[in-house]
Every structure is written in structure tokens, then in C-alpha cells.
Amino acid sequence: MDTKKLALAAMFISLSAVGGMIKIPLGVTSIALDAMPALVAVLFFSAPLAGVIAALGHIVSALIGGFPLGPLHVIVALEMWLVVWLFAKLHQQGRSVWKWPAFIIGNGVVAAIPFYFLLSPAFFYATVPGLLLAASINALGARLVMPFMAARFRERVK
């Protein structure tokens, strides 16, 4: 990876950290808006690297929030990697309609399923509405920013 790509990846991870400071408070925990930069990063990076940006962004966000789930944040980071990887793959295949619901459902519902068994069904049911809201806000923000970023990127490539 060249220096420019590394710096751009660091910028997206930093933006995820800033998004992680914006919290949606819930009774059980808070949900951060740290995924939007990783979604936008699919314009510039491969699916695995966009996933790494999402995972590291989540870890930084969790660190800022005091790691409320403790070591379980490693599971969340892996889930973030997987969900953004899938989003990036769908984006690269031109499946623009499917990438958004895949991200929202993957991040808002599917990623919470392990916690149904690891913590409790009550935790799962308490967090899914907030996760869906956060995933939707992250997706909407990325959806609004991506056309602008893609246009600017095309201008620079010319």
C-alpha cells in the first residue's frame, strides 16, 4: 500500500472515531455513528480494507465510550468488518439497491444475534431498535455523501 492510500485509510479511521463521539443514547448502552466513513471508504478501497476501516473505527469508538461491552467489542469489530465487507462487495458488483438494506439489516439485526445468546434475549431486544436507527442514519449519511465524493474523485483522476 502506498503512502497516499495509507494516509487516506487513516483519515477514514479518524472520521470513524469522530463519528463514534456522536452517540444515540439507549437504556442499555449507546450506539455510535462510526460506520458512515467506512461505508464511504468503499469508493476508494477494496472490500477487505474497507472492512478493516470499519473494525478499527468501531474499536476507537468503543475506546472513547469506555468499552461498555468489554472484550465483546472484538466480536462487534469483526461483525463490522463483515458487514462493511459485504456492503463493499455489493457496491463493487454494481448492486447499489441491495447494498443499503444489506448494511442496515446486517448491522442493525444480524450483528446483534450473538448477544442474544452471549448476554440475554432482553439485551438483544433492547438494542436492535437503536442499532437499526444508527445503521439507517449511517447509511443515509453515506448515501448523501457518496455521490459528491465519487464526483470529486473522478475530477482528481482526470
Secondary structure, 3 states (H helix, E strand, C coil): CCHHHHHHHHHHHHHHHHHHCCEEECCCCEEECCCHHHHHHCCCCCHHHHHHHHHHHHHHHHHHCCCCCHHHHHHHHHHHHHHHHHHHHHHHCCCHHHHHHHHHHHHHCHHHHHHHHHCCHHHHHHHHHHHHHHHHHHHHHHHHHHHHHHHHHHHHHC
